[in-house]
């Protein structure tokens, strides 16, 4: 209800009262602000890439608990074009869990 799938370049806010689960690759989001809860689907049977230039986990939580599922890999691709070069940092999580709260990922 009230949620549309973001497109490349969109700014996305997960509101305080929202819970969002990602089960597939995202568009190349500009800014992702998490005031609610964002999960990477631990039951997905595919690889999932979350692409964003910036991620701000403010009042909410970002959970990636996939260590119990051998069929899924999660990649967090951060790309900033505000510098003379593009920064690409990849977190490949296959044997650990990732949980963020009150963090900026830029």
C-alpha angles and dihedrals in degrees: 000000000000094000122119126184108260122241130214111296096016122139109228129200121190098205123224093257095045131097114195127186120198115211101163141030115297129224117259096277120200101210127003116195117188116200093145128038127299121189132186103222106255091197097056116120096208142060117277127202122193109199122193141142092221136007124196117188099193118156095349140066135252113205128189108170104161102133093109093057117073092186096066134070123182124208123190107201115193115190123177120186093180091091130065088260135034117255115212116182118176126199108195106192116190104131104029144051125244122207125169132186128168093004138132117214110191 
